[in-house]
Amino acid sequence: MRSVSLAFAALLAGALPVLAEPSPDIAARMDAVIDRAIAEDRIVGAVVLVSVDGKVVYHRAAGMADREAGTPMREDVIFRLASVTKPMVSATFMRLVEDGRVGLDDPVTKYLPDFAPRLPDGTAPTITLEQLLTHTSGLSYRFIEPMDSDYDRLDVSDGLDQPGLSLDENLHRLAQAPLKFRPGEGWGYSLGIDVLGGVVEQVTGQPLSDAVENAVTGPLGMTDTGFTVTDPARLAVPYADGDPVPARMTDGQFVPLGNKGALFAPARALDATSYPSGGGGMVGTAGDFMTFLEAIRTGGGGILKAATVTTMTNDTVGAQAATQGPGWGFGYGWAILDDPAAAGTPQSAGTLQWGGAYGHSWFVDPARKMSVVAFTNTTFEGMSGPFTTEVRDASYPPVE
């Protein structure tokens, strides 16, 4: 069964859209995908939700939240969100734009005077807030860069490791790394949203955690989502891809991704002295995040104006950026599908999509009025492994 009592409890708490009778077709396809991934030891546990036209037509918790303790996954389990954080921080920033407190074309140095990274030739170009928001700033991530890069040499944190590190110190390190390209002349996934978090703190005079709560999670009733864990007993244990089975993650662990990889410190989520990483520091439940996605899908849900959501869901970089592979551009907080045929996906043009390194994927298909959240506790299979495309395909009727 799919933890119906927990789902209804979450509904009463405002954490899920209206529940509908499960769709038998979706249930059969999705159950098969989840069961196979668990049986093949590709993921340890998962919570998957599918909403169509504002009604949850599929919801299931499967596998284990803590394999060693024998704790089953539940729909109210709290996950480390990693880059699932980015859309919520981007929405928080856009509230400041709506209120006229910041401008998209403002230079970063207007708010963070000491943050002035340079190009390899030594010049310090202007970086705008929009360039941070769209990953066109020339910044990068340590996990993207080659081994022994400047990011390694400077010990730049991706916001997933180094518990107790301050934002000021990490931005100081980041500013010393040469830019990868002149701002505005390329696309590269980056720590730009962490920098943007620092801007939000300067403008609001609040910790980023308070700013996000005031603008997004509080108004939407997302009571388990934030930069601190509301109930540590419900926090899922993270696992890393392994052979023959995923391995329980430890602090300081390097998890390979292709010929690169990322450093993780799960304890960071429980360390109040760690800086609130705008790109990866939040925790929360699948139901809470579905509430956020549905607010965006329906035009803002009271947290943003419809015109702002339209701006956020326009592709600003073009499909040539291939942000999720061929056919994908980028808006404010997520990839945007421009060409379904090039992407080889059943999703509609205009679909929003992203994920999180702790094992998460999600997408919103506005044309189908569909939102899908698939949170796992397995890195990186749940973010970029076959499980993500299997969940995606199971969300749609098979092609005749």
PyMOL commands that set and color helices and strands:
alter all, ss='L'
color gray80, all
select helices_A, chain A and resi 4-12+24-39+82-98+108-110+129-134+150-153+167-176+192-204+208-217+232-234+266-270+286-297+306-312+319-321+340-343+366-368+381-384+386-394
alter helices_A, ss='H'
color red, helices_A
select strands_A, chain A and resi 18-19+45-52+55-66+71-72+79-80+239-240+247-248+253-257+260-264+283-284+328-330+335-337+352-356+360-365+370-376+378-379
alter strands_A, ss='S'
color yellow, strands_A
deselect
rebuild
show_as cartoon
